[in-house]
Amino acid sequence: MCLLSTVASAQDDVAYYGFEPDITTNYLKEGNDYRLGFVRVAVEVMVPDPSYVSVVEHHAPLIRDAFIQILSTASEHQIKTMTGRDQLRLKCYERAQELMTQETGNPVIKQVIFTKYLYQ
């Protein structure tokens, strides 16, 4: 299931694809006791044209898996700090563009946005 919205601007139309359900995964907390934390992220991707939403939707399992890998291998510091969170968002963006280029020949994704971000 996805959420789709379209925003019209003076230059172009953009659309958003929201991954549902939210991405929830574990990460390893720092320290000697090997405790697990969890992070729950609502992710939307921006595409430059509404026609690309169906392409992203078709490849959503692949992109979702990449996002889970990035988040689950992040350090506690990355998960809990604003700069770390932005680094993770940029990693997700770069990996999503890389995957879409491999699969379609076009990077398709214009931006990755975390609309909800919870950790424990």
Secondary structure, DSSP 4 states (H G I P E B T S, - for coil): -EEEEEEE-SS-EEEEEEESS-EEEEEEPSSSS--EEEEEEEEEEEESSGGGHHHHHHTHHHHHHHHHHHHHT--HHHHHSHHHHHHHHHHHHHHHHHHHHHHHSS----EEEEEEEEE-
